[in-house]
Amino acid sequence: FGRRHQPVQSQQQRHEFDERIDGIVYGAAIGLGYATMSNLRLALGTSGLSLEAAGFESAISCLAQASSGGLCGYFAAKAKFDGKAGLFLGLGIGLAALLNGAEGSLLSLAARQSMAYLPWRPLLVAGLFALACFGGLFALAWTENGRAIASSAKGGRA
C-alpha cells in the first residue's frame, strides 16, 4: 500500500509544490494513475469480465484511489509546510490505509444489501465517500492556507 503513495513524497521536492492544495491534487493524480494500472491489469487478466461490471469496478476503484491518494497528498503538504515529515507522512499513509479499509467494507455492505446485485449501490457509496473525503480535505487545506497567509502578513513563518 505504501509503495503506491511513495510518489507523493517525491513530489514535495518540486518547485511547483508551493501551496498546500497542491498536495491533494498531486496525491489524487497519483491515486488515479494507480487505479488506471490496476483496472487495466484487471481487464486484461480476466477473460469473462462483462463491460457493465468492468465500468462500475473501474469507477469505484478510481474514486477510492483518488480519495486515499488525496489524503496522502494532504499530509505530504502538511509535512512540507509544517515540518515533522516522519510524523505526518506516516500518519497520512496510515489514515489512507484505514480509509481504504473503511471504504471497502462500506462497498461490500452496499453490494450485498439485497439478494439481487445492484451495481449502482457501491458506485453511489463510493461517490459519496469520495465527495466527503475531498470536501473535508479541501476545507482543511483552505483553512490552513488562510492561517498561513495571515501568519505571513504578520511577519511570521508561512
C-alpha positions as CSV (number, residue, x, y, z in Angstrom):
1,F,0.0,0.0,0.0
2,G,2.7,2.5,1.0
3,R,4.6,1.9,-2.2
4,R,1.9,3.3,-4.5
5,H,1.8,6.5,-2.4
6,Q,5.6,7.0,-2.3
7,P,5.5,9.3,-5.4
8,V,3.6,11.9,-3.3
9,Q,6.7,12.3,-1.1
10,S,8.9,12.8,-4.2
11,Q,6.5,15.5,-5.5
12,Q,7.3,17.5,-2.3
13,Q,10.7,18.5,-3.8
14,R,9.2,20.1,-6.9
15,H,9.1,23.9,-7.1
16,E,5.5,23.7,-8.3
17,F,4.5,22.2,-5.0
18,D,4.2,25.6,-3.4
19,E,0.7,25.5,-1.8
20,R,-1.0,23.1,0.5
21,I,-3.7,22.3,-2.0
22,D,-1.0,21.0,-4.4
23,G,-0.5,18.0,-2.2
24,I,-4.1,16.9,-2.5
25,V,-4.1,17.4,-6.3
26,Y,-0.8,15.6,-6.8
27,G,-1.9,12.8,-4.4
28,A,-5.2,12.3,-6.2
29,A,-3.5,12.3,-9.6
30,I,-1.1,9.6,-8.3
31,G,-4.0,7.6,-6.9
32,L,-5.8,7.8,-10.3
33,G,-2.7,6.6,-12.0
34,Y,-2.5,3.6,-9.7
35,A,-6.2,2.9,-10.3
36,T,-5.8,3.1,-14.0
37,M,-3.0,0.5,-13.9
38,S,-5.0,-1.7,-11.5
39,N,-8.1,-1.5,-13.8
40,L,-6.0,-2.3,-16.8
41,R,-4.5,-5.3,-15.1
42,L,-8.0,-6.5,-14.1
43,A,-9.4,-6.0,-17.6
44,L,-6.5,-7.8,-19.3
45,G,-6.3,-10.6,-16.7
46,T,-10.0,-11.5,-16.7
47,S,-11.4,-13.1,-19.9
48,G,-15.0,-13.2,-18.8
49,L,-15.4,-9.7,-17.4
50,S,-18.6,-8.0,-18.6
51,L,-18.4,-4.4,-19.8
52,E,-21.0,-3.3,-17.2
53,A,-19.1,-4.8,-14.3
54,A,-15.8,-3.5,-15.6
55,G,-17.2,0.0,-15.9
56,F,-18.6,0.0,-12.4
57,E,-15.4,-1.6,-10.9
58,S,-13.2,1.0,-12.7
59,A,-15.3,4.0,-11.5
60,I,-15.3,2.7,-7.9
61,S,-11.6,1.9,-8.0
62,C,-10.8,5.4,-9.3
63,L,-12.9,7.1,-6.6
64,A,-11.3,5.0,-3.9
65,Q,-7.7,5.5,-5.0
66,A,-8.1,9.2,-5.7
67,S,-9.5,9.6,-2.1
68,S,-6.7,7.8,-0.4
69,G,-4.1,9.5,-2.7
70,G,-5.6,12.9,-1.9
71,L,-5.3,12.1,1.8
72,C,-1.7,11.1,1.5
73,G,-1.1,14.3,-0.5
74,Y,-2.7,16.4,2.2
75,F,-0.3,15.0,4.8
76,A,2.7,15.4,2.4
77,A,1.8,19.1,2.1
78,K,1.4,19.3,5.9
79,A,4.9,17.7,6.3
80,K,6.4,20.1,3.8
81,F,4.9,23.3,5.2
82,D,4.6,22.4,8.9
83,G,7.7,20.2,9.4
84,K,7.8,16.9,11.2
85,A,7.9,14.9,8.0
86,G,8.1,11.5,9.5
87,L,5.1,12.0,11.7
88,F,2.8,13.5,9.0
89,L,3.9,11.1,6.2
90,G,3.4,8.1,8.4
91,L,0.1,9.4,9.7
92,G,-1.1,10.1,6.1
93,I,-0.3,6.6,4.9
94,G,-1.9,5.0,8.0
95,L,-5.0,7.1,7.6
96,A,-5.2,6.3,3.9
97,A,-4.9,2.6,4.7
98,L,-7.8,2.9,7.2
99,L,-9.8,4.9,4.6
100,N,-9.3,2.1,2.0
101,G,-10.4,-0.5,4.5
102,A,-13.5,1.5,5.6
103,E,-14.5,2.2,2.0
104,G,-14.0,-1.5,1.1
105,S,-16.3,-2.5,4.0
106,L,-18.9,0.0,3.0
107,L,-18.8,-1.1,-0.6
108,S,-19.2,-4.7,0.4
109,L,-22.2,-3.9,2.6
110,A,-23.8,-1.8,-0.2
111,A,-23.3,-4.6,-2.8
112,R,-24.9,-7.3,-0.6
113,Q,-27.8,-5.3,0.8
114,S,-30.3,-7.4,-1.0
115,M,-30.5,-10.7,-2.8
116,A,-30.1,-9.0,-6.2
117,Y,-26.8,-7.5,-7.1
118,L,-27.3,-3.8,-7.9
119,P,-24.0,-2.3,-9.2
120,W,-25.1,1.3,-8.8
121,R,-25.3,1.0,-5.0
122,P,-21.5,0.5,-4.5
123,L,-20.9,3.3,-7.1
124,L,-23.2,5.6,-5.2
125,V,-21.5,4.8,-1.9
126,A,-18.0,5.3,-3.4
127,G,-19.0,8.6,-4.9
128,L,-20.5,9.9,-1.6
129,F,-17.4,8.6,0.3
130,A,-15.0,10.4,-2.1
131,L,-17.1,13.5,-2.1
132,A,-17.0,13.6,1.7
133,C,-13.3,12.9,1.8
134,F,-12.4,15.5,-0.8
135,G,-14.8,18.1,0.8
136,G,-13.1,17.6,4.2
137,L,-9.6,17.7,2.7
138,F,-10.2,20.9,0.7
139,A,-11.8,22.5,3.8
140,L,-8.8,21.7,5.9
141,A,-6.4,22.9,3.2
142,W,-8.4,26.1,2.7
143,T,-8.3,26.8,6.5
144,E,-4.6,26.1,6.7
145,N,-3.9,28.3,3.7
146,G,-5.8,31.1,5.4
147,R,-3.8,30.7,8.6
148,A,-0.5,30.7,6.6
149,I,-1.5,33.8,4.8
150,A,-2.5,35.6,8.0
151,S,0.8,34.5,9.6
152,S,2.8,35.6,6.7
153,A,1.1,39.0,6.7
154,K,2.0,39.4,10.4
155,G,5.7,38.6,9.6
156,G,5.6,35.1,10.8
157,R,6.6,31.9,9.1
158,A,4.2,30.7,6.3
